Every structure is written in structure tokens, then in C-alpha cells.
Amino acid sequence: MTAIEFDNVQVTFPDGTRALRGVTFSVEEGEVVGVIGLSGAGKSTLLRTVNGLVKPTGGNVRVFGEDTADCGERDLRRLRSSIGMIFQHFNLVDRMSVLKNVLCGRLGRKSNIAALLQMFSTFEIEMALKALERVGIFDKAASRADQLSGGQQQRVGIARALVQEPRLMLADEPVASLDPETSANILKHLLEIVREDSLTLLMNIHSVPLARQHCERIVGLKDGLLVWDGPALDFTDETYDRVYRDA
């Protein structure tokens, strides 16, 4: 089944910036796809069209067959609950415990009142603790988020996405803020989880070597245009120039 379908997707912001210009490609269920390109190429905008944070000004984005443009508020909330999101800067609540940060991943599946009061069941707490165990920081559950290293904070971000019980994971430069060794470890951990749970992963990534190592397929964006789409092992120096250097 096709997990994500971009059909001639265009995004023009109110200031006239054309972030995406007719992007067309699809991601099959279970695929691991890395999106590369220079800063400003449209990578983050592309990811945000998938969960409806950015609405296309032209074309269509379909997630598991649903056109995001046709989704009302309730349908969009339901769709987002099946999409885990991992951020570059972690997006944790610093003064909140690690466990409570992970439990925030359940808020999209709760009623407005339960979400406001942060009412979590024993099952959800056990789910969050299991997610922390999977990412290797079970012992940090009671710690404040701001007491953790950058790599540990990103593990919390992955655990938070996991408790959503997602079918699809989006990762927006998940290791750009980390040192090379930590980056490799985080990506290895993330990919192990994605494959164990048969998830789909669409990931913006700044490092071509990491994209080639960890992704099955690479999509290259330049100035909002799709300029490469193919197997990671086929990404050559010539292809690199097409994405990063050629006029």
C-alpha cells in the first residue's frame, strides 16, 4: 500500500516564496526514505505537508489514501495521531519529567478534557515506560528533560513518537544537533525500531553519508524541485553535484 503520495505538490508562502514547485513522488508502506538538499530546498515544508502543518497551494498530498486537503479538523487530528514526528530540537518540555514528556505522545488520542488534565491510564504509563526501555533510557523516566544530554533528549523524542502507535514516522533533521558518534547511534536505534515495528519513515537528513548508510532510498530537493529519486546505493558524486552544486 502507498503510505504517502505527493502529486504535483506546490507550496507558495504569503511573502511569495515558492517552497515546493510541483513535487511528485510516493513512499510505499514500510519504506525508509531520506530527503536531502541544501538549507531552504523545501525539505521541512515537504514533511509538514504530510501531517497538515503546511497546506499545499497546489497539488495533493495523500496519506494512506486520504487527501489531507479534504480532512476536516476531526479527521486531521485522527490522521495526525497515526503519524509520529521527531524534531531536530527535540521539542520537549524542559521542566517536565521524561516520562510525562513521552506521555504527551498520547494526547492526540484523548478527549479534549482528558488531554487538558493530562489523564493517563495505567496502560498508557506502562506503554511509555516500555518505549523508554526500547530507546535505552528507562532509568531516566523520573529525570527532568533538561537534565539529559542531547542524544538522550532525542531518544525521549523517539519514545514520545512511539507511544502514538504510529503507522508512519516523520523525522525532521533528527540528528543535525548531535555529534557524529551520537548521530550514528540515534539513527541506528531509530531504524531498528522502524523495522521491528514495520513502520514507514520519511526523514530529512543533512548528511549524505548517513542517508546512504541508513536509508533505502534518497529523494533530493533543490529550490523546491525534485531533482533526484532513487536507491541510496545509486547516489553517486554526479548525483551529489546535481542536488548540491549544479546551477
N, C-alpha and C positions, 0 to 999 in steps of 0.2 A: 504493500500500500504506500502511496505517496504521503509523506508526512508534511512537507511544505512545498508549495508551488508558487513561484514568483512569475507572473505573467505580465510582461511589459510594464514593470513597476516604475513609476516616476514619483519623485518627491521634490516639490519646489517649496521652499520656505517663504514666509511673508516678505522677507527682505530681498527676494529674487534668487537666492542661492539654489541651484539645482543639485541637490544631494544625490539623487538617483535618476538615471536617464535611460529608461527603457530596459531594465534588468529582467532577464528571463532565464530561469533555471529551476530545477526541482531537487528536492532531497528525499530520498526513499527512506522508509521506516527502517531503523537500525543502522543507518549510515552515520559515519563520523566525518564531518566536512569542516575544513578550516577556511576562513575568509581572510585574505591578506591584502595589503595595499598601503600606500602612504597615508599619513595622517590627513584627514579631510577627504579621503577617497569615497566615503559613504558607508563604511563598514558598520559603524554603530547605528546609523539610520536604518540600514538594512535589517539588523536584528530587531530593532524596535518596531518595525512594521509587522513583525510576526506576532507579537503579543499586544498589538494595538496601541502602543505608546506613541507611535507616529502613524498617521493615516496617509496612505498614498494619495497623491493628487491626480494620479492616472494609473491605469492598470489594476491588477488584482493580486491579493495575497490570500492563498487558501491554506488552512492548517487542518490536516486530516479531513480534507474535503469541504471545510466550512470557509466561506468567504468572510474575512474579518470585517469588510466594509458593510456587510449585511447584518452583523451582530449588534443587537441592542445591548444596553448596559448589563442586563442579567446574563445574556448569552456570552458576552465578552468576559464577564467575571468567571463564568463556568469554564470557558476556554483557557483563561489565564491560570486557573487552578491546576490545569494539566501540563503547564509549561514552567519548568524550573528555570530561574535566572540567576546567573553567577556574575558578579560585578568586579571590575578592576579594583575599585577601592573598598570592596567588601560590603559596604552599606550596613554595618552593624550598629546597634545602639550601644555606645561605649560603656555606659554605666550600668547596663543590664547584664545579667549573668549569661554565660554561654548557653546554658540550657534554654533560657527564655528567648534568646535570640533565635535559636533553632526552632522553637515552638511557633515563632512568628510565621514560619512557613505554612502553618495550618490555618492561618486567619482567613485565607480566601475560600476555605471550605466551611466556614462557620456563619451563623446568622450575624446580623449587624450588632445585636445586643451582646451575644457571646464573644464576638471579636472585640467590642469596646471594653468589655470587662475582663478580657483575656481568660476566659473559662476553658480550661483544657482537661480532658478526661485522663484517667489513669492509662488508658490505651495509648493516647497521644504522647504522654510523658515517656512511656516505655519506648514508643516509636522514635522519639527524639534521642533518647539515650542510646538506642541501637544505632542510629545514624552517626552519633558521635563516636561510637565504638568502631564503626566501619571506616571512618576517616582518621582514626588513631589518636583521638584526644578525649576519650571517655573520662579520663581523670581531671579534665579541665571544666567539667559541667558546671561546677559551682563558682568558678572564677569569673571575674568581670571581663568583658570582651576587651577592654583597653589594657588589660594586663598581659595579653598574648602577643607573640611575635606576629609579623605579617603573614608568614606561612601558616601559622596556627589560625589566624583570623580567616584566611581564605578557606581552610578546612571547615570552619564553622559555616561559612557561606555555602559550601557544598552540602553540608549536613542539612542546612535550612532548606535548600532546594530539594533534597531527597525526601523530606517529610511531606512534601506536597504530593507525593506519589505520582510524579510526572511521567508522561509518555515521551516528552520532548525536553531537552535541556538546551538553553541558550547560554553562552559564555562570552562576555564582552571583555576581551583582553584580560583573562583571569590571572595571568602571571606577569603582567607588564610591570607591576610594582615590586617584584621579588627578585632576589639574586638568582644567578643561573642554576645553581645546585638545587635551591628550593623550588624554582620553577619546574625543573625536570621531575622532581619528586611529586609535586602537586599534580602535574599533568598525568604522570603515571598512575597515581591514585584515582584521579577523576576518570581516566579511560578504563581502568579496571572495573569501576562501579558501573559505568555506562554499558560495558559489555556484559557484565554479570546480570544486569537488570534488563538487557535488551532494549536500551533506550536509544533515541536518536539525538545526536549532538551537532549543533551548528555553532561554531566557535570563531570569533575574531581573534587573531593571534598576530603579534608583531614580529615574531621570529620565524623566518622561513625554515631554518634547520629544525626547529621544534615542530612546525607544521608538517614537514616531510616525515619526521620521525613518528608523530603521534596520530596523524590524520590519514584516512584512506583516500581522500580526495581534497583537492585545493581549488578554491574559487578566487580569482584575482580581480579586484576592482581598481579602477583608475579614473579619477574625476567623475565618479558616479556611473561609469560604464563598466560592463562586464568584459574583461579583456582576456581571461583565461578560465577554463573549467576542464579539469582532467584529473587523472590519478596522481597522487602525490609523488610517486616514483618517476613520473614523466616530467616533473617540473625541473627544467634544465636552466643553465646560465642564460640561454637565449630567451627563455620564458621570463626569467627574472628581469631581464632588461625591458621586456615588453610591459611588465607591471610597474617597474620602479624607475626606469630611465628614459625609454624612448619618448620622443615628443608626440 
